[in-house]
């Protein structure tokens, strides 16, 4: 489904600020995999997602989606295969447009359909059913401007927009980090339900080790632009936060982080 081979990315190369963000990274996702990614600040997690999405191009290496080489295909062309939800609830939606208009735009990523056709009576009924599935009352607010929604409501809508066209790959970029604990828990549940319902191949970056352990069938740990540890399904079931911290210390010989707020909720 997704294959990254020997990905290298350097920022500000040849200057005093040179930063090697990805260093010979290899990663393969099979269809239906739900892989969570953890790592300290600067490990290369966001760069990894940007490389997959086409926001950035690698300096070296190759990227394949469904065996198609997409290494230098721009972001707007990759969007038909990739759904993405960002950390900022304000990103990923158009705040001055209504809920139904945002959903129609998301549908347009995979279908040639005008906005006018996208909000006809039949489509509006479909949108209501879709919103009802997450059970937070948005189905009764189709004409509400998205900018008036709470952060949690916007993230729930962003998830729906990213998933209901059934992308080949779903990228989740710390999408609960900006929410309070109650709303983060809600979005985590909705994420799990939608991924299972649509059997989506998913790559999720998270700052929370407990969340990384709870969700998905694989876990990878990054540091200095490389994957330094990986746990598959059976091994992952036995993991604990303390165990992951110890794995990092065993591999790198140093503490993972000093701030435990990045480790748990």
C-alpha positions in Angstrom: 0.0 0.0 0.0 2.7 2.4 1.0 6.5 2.0 0.6 9.2 4.4 1.5 12.8 3.4 0.6 16.0 5.2 1.8 14.3 8.5 2.3 16.7 11.4 3.0 15.7 15.0 3.7 18.1 17.8 4.8 17.0 21.4 5.6 19.5 24.3 5.2 22.1 22.0 3.8 25.7 23.4 3.9 24.8 26.1 6.4 25.4 26.3 10.2 21.7 25.6 10.6 21.8 22.3 8.6 19.3 19.8 9.9 19.1 16.2 8.7 15.3 15.5 9.2 15.1 12.1 7.6 18.2 9.8 7.3 17.8 6.7 5.2 14.3 6.0 6.4 12.5 2.8 5.3 8.8 2.1 6.0 6.2 -0.2 4.5 2.5 -0.3 5.3 0.4 -3.2 4.1 -3.3 -2.6 3.2 -5.3 -2.2 6.4 -2.3 -1.4 8.7 -2.8 1.2 11.4 0.7 2.4 12.4 1.3 4.8 15.2 4.5 6.9 15.2 6.1 8.3 18.3 9.4 10.2 18.8 10.9 13.1 20.6 10.8 16.7 19.2 12.9 16.9 16.1 12.8 13.2 15.4 11.4 13.7 11.9 7.7 12.7 12.4 6.1 15.7 10.8 8.6 15.7 8.0 7.7 12.0 7.3 4.0 12.9 6.9 4.9 15.9 4.7 7.0 13.7 2.5 4.2 11.2 2.1 1.6 13.9 1.4 3.8 15.6 -1.2 4.2 18.9 0.8 7.9 18.1 0.6 10.0 16.1 -1.8 12.8 13.9 -0.5 16.4 14.7 -1.4 16.9 11.0 -2.1 14.8 7.9 -2.0 11.5 6.8 -3.4 7.8 6.7 -2.3 5.2 4.3 -3.7 1.5 4.1 -3.2 -0.2 1.0 -4.6 3.1 0.3 -6.4 2.9 3.6 -8.2 6.0 5.8 -7.8 4.7 9.1 -6.4 8.0 10.5 -5.2 7.8 13.8 -7.2 4.0 13.9 -7.7 2.8 17.2 -6.2 0.5 17.4 -3.1 -2.7 18.4 -5.0 -2.4 15.4 -7.3 -1.7 13.0 -4.4 -4.8 14.2 -2.5 -7.0 11.8 -4.4 -5.2 9.0 -2.6 -4.5 10.6 0.7 -6.7 12.0 3.5 -5.0 14.0 6.2 -6.1 15.5 9.6 -3.8 18.1 11.2 -3.0 19.1 14.8 -4.7 22.5 14.5 -8.5 22.2 14.5 -8.5 25.3 12.3 -6.7 23.5 9.5 -8.3 21.1 7.0 -11.6 22.9 6.8 -12.9 26.2 5.3 -14.2 28.2 8.3 -16.3 30.6 6.2 -18.2 27.8 4.5 -21.0 25.7 6.0 -20.6 22.1 7.2 -22.4 20.7 4.1 -20.2 22.8 1.8 -17.1 21.5 3.5 -18.3 18.0 3.1 -19.1 18.6 -0.6 -15.6 19.9 -1.2 -14.1 16.8 0.5 -16.2 14.6 -1.8 -14.9 16.5 -4.8 -11.4 15.3 -4.1 -12.4 11.9 -5.4 -15.3 12.7 -7.7 -15.7 15.2 -10.5 -18.7 17.1 -9.0 -19.6 20.7 -8.8 -20.3 22.3 -5.4 -23.8 23.0 -6.5 -24.5 19.3 -7.2 -22.6 18.4 -4.1 -25.3 20.0 -1.8 -28.5 18.8 -3.6 -31.3 17.1 -1.7 -29.9 13.6 -2.0 -26.4 14.6 -1.0 -27.7 16.5 2.0 -29.5 13.4 3.2 -26.3 11.4 2.8 -24.4 14.1 4.8 -26.9 13.9 7.6 -26.5 10.2 7.9 -22.8 10.5 7.8 -22.7 13.1 10.6 -25.2 11.1 12.6 -22.7 8.2 12.8 -20.4 10.2 15.1 -23.3 11.2 17.4 -22.3 14.7 18.3 -25.3 16.6 16.8 -23.7 18.0 13.7 -26.3 16.4 11.5 -28.7 19.1 12.6 -26.3 22.0 11.8 -25.6 21.5 8.1 -25.9 25.2 7.4 -23.7 26.3 10.3 -20.4 28.0 9.4 -17.5 25.7 10.3 -15.7 28.6 12.0 -18.4 28.6 14.7 -17.7 25.0 15.7 -15.7 24.1 18.8 -12.2 22.6 18.3 -13.5 19.1 19.0 -16.4 19.5 16.6 -14.0 20.7 13.9 -11.7 17.8 14.4 -14.6 15.4 14.2 -15.7 17.0 10.9 -12.1 17.0 9.6 -11.9 13.2 10.3 -15.2 12.7 8.4 -13.9 14.8 5.5 -10.7 12.9 5.4 -12.3 9.4 5.5 -15.6 9.3 3.9 -14.2 9.3 0.3 -12.2 6.2 1.5 -8.6 7.4 0.8 -6.0 4.8 0.1 -3.9 6.3 3.0 -5.0 8.3 6.1 -2.4 10.6 7.7 -3.1 11.8 11.3 -0.7 14.5 12.4 -1.1 14.7 16.3 -4.7 15.4 15.6 -5.8 15.3 19.3 -2.8 17.3 20.7 -4.6 20.7 20.7 -7.8 19.4 22.4 -8.7 19.2 26.1 -8.7 15.6 27.6 -12.4 15.0 27.2 -12.5 16.1 23.5 -9.2 14.3 22.8 -10.8 11.1 24.1 -13.9 11.6 21.9 -11.8 12.2 18.8 -9.7 9.1 19.6 -12.8 7.0 19.7 -14.2 8.5 16.5 -10.8 7.8 14.9 -10.8 4.2 15.9 -14.4 3.7 14.8 -13.9 5.3 11.3 -10.6 3.5 10.6 -12.2 0.1 11.5 -15.4 0.9 9.6 -13.7 1.8 6.4 -10.6 -0.5 6.9 -8.3 2.4 6.2 -4.6 2.1 5.9 -3.5 4.7 8.5 -0.3 6.4 9.7 -0.8 8.4 12.9 1.8 10.6 14.6 1.1 11.2 18.2 3.0 12.8 21.1 1.3 10.4 23.6 2.8 7.0 24.1 -0.3 5.7 25.8 -2.4 6.6 22.7 0.3 5.1 20.4 0.0 1.8 22.4 -3.8 1.8 22.5 -4.5 2.4 18.8 -3.4 0.5 15.7 -1.7 -2.8 15.0 1.9 -1.5 14.7 4.0 1.1 16.5 7.2 2.7 15.4 9.6 4.9 17.3 11.6 7.6 15.5 14.8 9.4 16.5 17.2 11.6 14.5 15.3 10.9 11.3 15.3 7.1 11.6 13.0 4.4 12.8 14.9 2.9 15.8 12.2 0.6 17.2 9.2 -1.2 15.8 6.5 -3.4 17.5 4.0 -5.5 15.6 0.6 -6.5 16.8 1.4 -9.2 19.4 4.4 -7.5 20.7 2.5 -4.2 20.8 -0.2 -5.7 23.1 2.4 -6.2 25.8 3.9 -2.7 25.6 3.7 -0.1 28.4 4.8 3.5 28.5 7.6 2.7 30.9 8.7 -0.2 28.6 8.9 2.2 25.6 10.9 4.7 27.5 13.3 1.9 28.5 13.5 0.7 24.9 14.6 4.2 23.9 17.2 4.3 26.7 18.5 0.9 25.7 18.9 1.9 22.0 20.2 5.4 22.4 21.7 5.4 25.9 19.8 8.5 27.0 16.5 9.7 28.3 13.6 9.9 25.8 12.4 13.3 27.0 12.3 15.2 30.3 8.7 16.3 30.1 6.3 13.5 30.9 3.4 15.4 29.4 4.6 14.2 26.0 4.3 10.6 27.2 0.8 10.3 28.7 -2.5 12.1 28.6 
